[in-house]
Amino acid sequence: MTKEDEGRDLSQLIPFYLNGTISPADRARLEKALPASPRLLEELAAARSLAALVREGASALSPDDGPESRLHKVVARIDALRTARDDGD
């Protein structure tokens, strides 16, 4: 496996790393590679940011909303939060 293939493979583990469903062996591989890979660190930061936006967007939901309504509310909330964050940079 080339270094590029290994990096791609490890980047696919990031969502599992963030939600705690990664295997101990894969966690160890990813954590070992992170300090040496700016690209992996950037991907991890982006995934964390996206997860935070989704959590914040989901907080605007009501249990009475249907699936389509919930989706539209989450997307609108994420867009508003992203715009606010971009304007603050």
N, C-alpha and C positions, 0 to 999 in steps of 0.2 A: 504494500500500500504506500503510495506517495505521501509526502507531507501535506500536500493539498487535499488529497482524499481523506487523510486522517483529520484535518481541520474541518472538512465538510461533515464528516461522520460525527465529530464532537459537537459541532454547532447544532446538529439535530437533537442532541441530548439536552439542550438548554431548557426547553419547555418542561421536560420531566424533572430537571434539576430544580426549577423554580417552584413546581407544585409538589415536590417531595415524593414523586413516584419513581425516581431513578434508582437503579440497583446500586448497592454499595461499590461494586467494582467500577461501574460507569462513573459514579460520583468521584471516585478517586482518580480515574483517568482524566476527567474534565478539570477537576481542581488542580491537578498537577500541570495541565497544559495552559490553564488560564493566565498565570503570571507571565508566561513566555509568548503569549499571542495577543497582540493589540486588537486583531480582528475579532477574536473570540470575546475579549473584554467588551468591545463595542457592541457585539451582538447580544451579550448578556445584559448590558445596560439598556439597549433598545427593547429587549423583551421585558425587562423589569418596568420600564416606562409604559409600555403597552399594557401590561397587566394592571398597573396602577390606574391607567385611564379606564380600563374596562371595569375595575372595581368601583371607581368613582361614578362612572356612568350607570352602573347597575344600582347604585344607591337611590337613583331617581325613579325606580320602578315601583309599581303598585301590584299587589297580588291579583288585582282584578283585571289587569291588562292582559290582552291576548298576546300570543307569540309575535305577531307582526307588529303590534303596537309597542311591545317591549323592545324589539329590535330597532325600530325607528327611534325610540327614546334613547336607547343606549348609543346609537350612532350619533344622534344630535348632541348628546351630552359629551361624548368623546370629542366631537368636532369643536364644541364650545370650549372645553378644557384645553385642547391642543392650541386653539387660537389664542386663548388667554395666556398660556405658557409661552407661545411664540412672541406675543406682543410684549411680554415681560423680559425677554432676552435682550 
